[in-house]
């Protein structure tokens, strides 16, 4: 793979995965800092109904942790793409 294609793939992966990953990381960090009651009230104001959820605080913590995992995966994708596409391949000795 030539260097131009590798750079284009890296930049595209940063734009499509890295930036949303950072946004998800910021969102999950904000969600971790606010208390449960404020989060529940905000979600209910936006139409989310908690009547069918058996254990709301456990559900909210699970959702926060899932967002952190998604953010870390999205941030890791451009790093992996950059390492794979931009590495120097060893030339076979003649």
Backbone torsions as a table, in degrees:
resi	resn	phi	psi	omega
1	UNK	NA	131.7	-179.1
2	UNK	-78.2	167.0	-173.1
3	UNK	-67.0	-34.4	-178.6
4	UNK	-65.1	-45.8	178.4
5	UNK	-63.5	-39.6	179.2
6	UNK	-63.5	-41.7	178.6
7	UNK	-66.1	-41.5	179.1
8	UNK	-62.9	-45.2	178.6
9	UNK	-61.7	-40.0	179.4
10	UNK	-65.8	-44.9	-179.7
11	UNK	-65.3	-41.7	178.5
12	UNK	-63.8	-41.2	179.5
13	UNK	-68.0	-33.1	176.0
14	UNK	-65.4	-44.3	-178.3
15	UNK	-68.8	-39.5	-174.7
16	UNK	-88.5	-22.3	-177.9
17	UNK	-120.5	-42.6	-175.6
18	UNK	-68.1	-47.8	-179.5
19	UNK	-64.7	-46.7	174.8
20	UNK	-63.9	-31.3	177.1
21	UNK	-65.1	-41.2	176.8
22	UNK	-66.9	-37.4	177.1
23	UNK	-65.7	-41.6	177.7
24	UNK	-66.2	-35.3	177.2
25	UNK	-65.3	-42.9	178.1
26	UNK	-65.7	-40.9	179.2
27	UNK	-64.0	-43.3	-179.6
28	UNK	-70.0	-34.5	176.5
29	UNK	-65.0	-40.1	176.8
30	UNK	-65.5	-41.7	-179.5
31	UNK	-65.4	-31.5	178.6
32	UNK	-70.7	-25.9	-175.0
33	UNK	-86.0	-24.2	-178.1
34	UNK	-88.9	155.6	-177.7
35	UNK	-78.2	163.7	-173.9
36	UNK	-63.6	-41.6	-175.2
37	UNK	-65.9	-40.1	178.0
38	UNK	-64.1	-41.8	178.9
39	UNK	-64.4	-42.8	179.1
40	UNK	-63.5	-44.1	179.6
41	UNK	-63.5	-40.0	179.0
42	UNK	-66.3	-39.3	179.8
43	UNK	-71.4	-37.4	177.7
44	UNK	-66.4	-33.7	178.0
45	UNK	-66.4	-25.8	179.0
46	UNK	-94.1	10.4	173.4
47	UNK	97.8	4.0	178.6
48	UNK	-83.1	129.7	-175.8
49	UNK	-105.5	126.7	-178.9
50	UNK	-98.5	11.8	-176.0
51	UNK	-70.0	-27.2	-178.4
52	UNK	-96.1	0.4	-179.8
53	UNK	-93.5	122.2	-174.3
54	UNK	-69.3	-47.0	-174.7
55	UNK	-128.9	88.1	-171.2
56	UNK	-61.3	-48.4	-179.5
57	UNK	-60.9	-39.5	177.8
58	UNK	-65.9	-38.1	177.4
59	UNK	-62.9	-43.3	-178.8
60	UNK	-67.3	-40.0	178.0
61	UNK	-66.7	-37.6	177.2
62	UNK	-64.1	-40.9	178.5
63	UNK	-64.5	-39.3	178.6
64	UNK	-64.7	-43.6	-179.8
65	UNK	-66.0	-39.0	177.4
66	UNK	-62.7	-40.0	178.0
67	UNK	-64.2	-37.7	177.3
68	UNK	-63.4	-43.5	179.8
69	UNK	-63.8	-44.6	178.1
70	UNK	-60.4	-42.6	179.8
71	UNK	-62.4	-43.2	-179.4
72	UNK	-66.4	-37.7	177.6
73	UNK	-65.8	-44.1	179.7
74	UNK	-65.1	-33.3	177.4
75	UNK	-73.6	-33.5	-178.0
76	UNK	-73.1	-27.6	-176.3
77	UNK	-59.9	-49.5	178.9
78	UNK	-64.1	-32.0	178.0
79	UNK	-64.4	-45.5	179.5
80	UNK	-65.8	-43.5	179.0
81	UNK	-61.6	-42.6	178.8
82	UNK	-63.8	-42.3	179.1
83	UNK	-66.0	-39.9	-177.2
84	UNK	-73.4	-43.2	-174.2
85	UNK	-82.9	-28.8	-175.4
86	UNK	-98.5	1.0	-179.9
87	UNK	-70.5	153.7	177.5
88	UNK	-87.2	126.3	177.7
89	UNK	-84.6	142.4	-179.6
90	UNK	-77.7	133.5	178.2
91	UNK	-81.6	140.0	179.4
92	UNK	-71.3	135.3	180.0
93	UNK	-72.5	136.3	-178.1
94	UNK	-97.0	NA	NA
